[in-house]
Amino acid sequence: MLLIDEWMPAYDAVEHHALRIAAPRERVWATVRTMEFGKPWIIRGLMALRTLPALLTGAGRERARAAAGHGMEEGLLRAGFVLLDERVGEELLIGVAGKFWRPTGNVERVAAEEIRGFARPGFAVATWNFALAAEGDGTVLSTETRVRCTDQASRRAFLRYWRVVGPFSALIRMELLKSIRRAAESRIPAVAPAERR
């Protein structure tokens, strides 16, 4: 059972993506933990589109500045996510609560132990994982995002928002996985000419 299954077994929206990386799990894990989230230009562009209203406010600009220039985990934590749990080399799980459909996202600073049972009306809670599984001499890296709303009104508001933002969210996650793959595979030593066939 994955950590995300333990933390959020029931949810209102889900998004899942996976790809195979020609690198050992340890290298992929290190890349997941340290790669700068907003470094690839396409992710920066998509995030700017997705969060444009928030970036026009002081709070949104402050979160963007706090997240910039850091490894992915640290950058996301600075942007308002909390580390929920991890199994070293296997799965990293983060979470956040907020009113994501509002222009600023209204991210609520919630301690990790509060996320599982967070039920304040008018909010949604999101969990986001990176899971790694060895496959031959490579690794399958997957990411899943689940969102649970705390009441009917927030569910309606979030699902309207998700219909518009969901495709951008999917593109961001796929580009992020591809960026991790490029970074992890580029660290593999080139095969010497005599070994090539």
Phi, psi and omega per residue, in radians:
M1 nan 2.347 3.110
L2 -1.362 2.742 3.098
L3 -1.056 -0.670 -3.133
I4 -1.087 -0.527 3.082
D5 -1.195 -0.628 3.129
E6 -1.257 -0.715 -3.055
W7 -1.403 -0.581 -3.118
M8 -2.491 1.352 -3.130
P9 -1.261 -0.456 3.126
A10 -2.071 2.441 -3.054
Y11 -2.738 2.859 -3.110
D12 -1.762 -0.376 3.125
A13 -2.579 2.578 -3.138
V14 -2.552 2.585 3.078
E15 -2.487 2.275 -3.070
H16 -2.352 2.387 3.086
H17 -2.489 2.618 3.123
A18 -2.653 2.680 2.999
L19 -2.704 2.824 -3.129
R20 -1.673 2.434 -3.131
I21 -2.123 2.274 -3.135
A22 -1.454 1.154 3.121
A23 -2.753 2.658 3.137
P24 -1.169 2.714 -3.064
R25 -0.997 -0.666 -3.120
E26 -1.063 -0.703 -3.135
R27 -1.231 -0.692 3.114
V28 -1.128 -0.741 3.126
W29 -1.044 -0.803 3.132
A30 -1.079 -0.648 3.134
T31 -1.192 -0.759 3.104
V32 -0.994 -0.748 -3.056
R33 -1.276 -0.488 -2.949
T34 -2.014 -0.310 -3.078
M35 -1.140 2.408 -3.142
E36 -1.231 2.134 -3.026
F37 -1.001 -0.812 -3.033
G38 -1.664 0.274 -3.071
K39 -1.204 -0.860 3.137
P40 -1.055 2.313 -3.047
W41 -1.039 -0.631 -3.095
I42 -1.178 -0.621 3.094
I43 -1.191 -0.729 3.101
R44 -1.034 -0.770 -3.124
G45 -1.140 -0.792 3.141
L46 -1.148 -0.693 3.112
M47 -1.136 -0.660 3.124
A48 -1.100 -0.756 3.100
L49 -1.101 -0.783 -3.067
R50 -1.173 -0.588 -3.035
T51 -1.960 0.307 -3.083
L52 -0.899 -0.825 3.123
P53 -1.031 -0.708 -3.134
A54 -1.171 -0.621 -3.110
L55 -1.202 -0.342 3.128
L56 -1.413 -0.141 3.123
T57 -1.841 2.802 3.111
G58 -1.047 -0.760 -3.096
A59 -1.130 -0.733 -3.138
G60 -1.140 -0.752 3.114
R61 -1.110 -0.681 -3.129
E62 -1.129 -0.729 3.114
R63 -1.131 -0.719 3.129
A64 -1.105 -0.763 3.118
R65 -1.107 -0.712 -3.110
A66 -1.118 -0.614 -3.075
A67 -1.429 -0.436 -3.039
A68 -1.181 2.528 3.004
G69 1.354 0.260 -3.135
H70 -2.140 2.830 3.011
G71 -1.034 2.807 -3.014
M72 -0.982 -0.876 -3.095
E73 -1.059 -0.886 -3.114
E74 -1.111 -0.711 3.133
G75 -1.078 -0.746 3.133
L76 -1.188 -0.648 3.097
L77 -1.133 -0.682 3.110
R78 -1.189 -0.427 -3.137
A79 -1.472 -0.026 3.071
G80 2.115 -0.207 3.074
F81 -1.270 2.804 3.016
V82 -2.171 2.552 3.062
L83 -1.317 2.084 -3.117
L84 -1.570 -0.785 -3.074
D85 -2.987 2.851 3.020
E86 -2.731 2.609 2.930
R87 -2.040 1.912 -3.001
V88 -0.945 2.221 3.124
G89 1.424 -0.080 -3.069
E90 -2.165 -0.813 -3.069
E91 -2.743 2.419 3.049
L92 -2.123 2.297 -3.091
L93 -2.258 2.202 3.082
I94 -2.138 2.867 -3.127
G95 -2.614 2.865 3.139
V96 -2.756 2.597 3.041
A97 -2.093 2.549 3.121
G98 3.113 -3.064 3.023
K99 -1.954 1.328 -2.936
F100 -1.064 -0.409 -3.102
W101 -1.381 -0.181 3.106
R102 -1.472 2.721 -3.058
P103 -0.939 -0.651 -3.125
T104 -1.663 -0.094 -3.137
G105 1.446 -0.341 3.133
N106 0.731 0.904 3.122
V107 -1.140 2.262 -3.118
E108 -1.797 2.201 3.083
R109 -1.253 1.903 -3.092
V110 -2.193 2.326 3.100
A111 -1.186 2.655 -3.093
A112 -0.932 -0.767 -3.076
E113 -1.169 -0.269 3.120
E114 -1.558 -0.348 -3.033
I115 -1.062 -0.788 -3.037
R116 -0.995 -0.738 -3.085
G117 -1.847 0.240 -3.084
F118 -1.067 2.160 -3.053
A119 -2.418 0.305 -3.131
R120 -1.052 2.195 -3.108
P121 -1.003 2.515 3.060
G122 1.551 0.176 -3.092
F123 -2.136 2.928 2.958
A124 -2.245 2.647 3.110
V125 -2.116 2.305 3.132
A126 -2.070 2.437 2.963
T127 -2.083 2.531 -3.068
W128 -2.472 2.161 -3.123
N129 -2.097 2.844 2.910
F130 -2.207 2.073 -3.104
A131 -2.081 2.425 -3.092
L132 -2.120 2.406 3.082
A133 -2.399 2.268 3.109
A134 -1.172 2.436 3.078
E135 -2.471 1.794 -3.052
G136 1.059 -2.221 3.109
D137 -1.668 0.214 3.127
G138 -2.138 -2.864 -3.067
T139 -2.466 2.417 2.965
V140 -1.703 2.099 3.102
L141 -1.859 2.201 3.099
S142 -2.200 2.740 3.050
T143 -2.395 2.416 3.117
E144 -2.348 2.402 3.061
T145 -2.082 2.277 3.077
R146 -2.178 2.480 3.131
V147 -2.244 2.252 3.085
R148 -2.076 2.213 3.128
C149 -1.677 2.646 -3.000
T150 -1.564 -0.205 3.095
D151 -2.828 3.063 -3.076
Q152 -1.118 -0.694 -3.114
A153 -1.121 -0.771 3.134
S154 -1.202 -0.570 3.109
R155 -1.123 -0.789 3.121
R156 -1.092 -0.780 -3.123
A157 -1.135 -0.755 -3.118
F158 -1.156 -0.774 -3.081
L159 -1.155 -0.573 3.025
R160 -1.107 -0.823 3.119
Y161 -1.058 -0.735 -3.065
W162 -1.168 -0.549 3.099
R163 -1.061 -0.588 3.141
V164 -1.490 -0.804 -3.000
V165 -1.491 -0.443 -3.060
G166 -0.878 -0.825 3.132
P167 -1.074 -0.641 3.083
F168 -1.170 -0.696 3.114
S169 -1.070 -0.747 3.123
A170 -1.101 -0.748 3.116
L171 -1.088 -0.737 3.127
I172 -1.051 -0.797 -3.102
R173 -1.178 -0.710 3.111
M174 -1.154 -0.731 3.106
E175 -1.140 -0.623 3.099
L176 -1.118 -0.787 3.098
L177 -1.071 -0.742 3.136
K178 -1.129 -0.658 3.112
S179 -1.152 -0.702 3.089
I180 -1.116 -0.730 3.125
R181 -1.068 -0.820 3.134
R182 -1.039 -0.775 -3.108
A183 -1.161 -0.745 -3.113
A184 -1.215 -0.717 -3.115
E185 -1.271 -0.489 -3.127
S186 -1.227 -0.276 3.129
R187 -1.501 -0.027 3.133
I188 -1.414 2.228 3.131
P189 -1.029 2.484 3.105
A190 -1.161 2.561 3.123
V191 -1.315 2.307 3.127
A192 -1.097 2.579 -3.088
P193 -0.912 -0.696 -3.095
A194 -1.146 -0.391 -3.101
E195 -1.574 -0.234 -3.110
R196 -1.311 2.571 3.121
R197 -2.241 nan nan
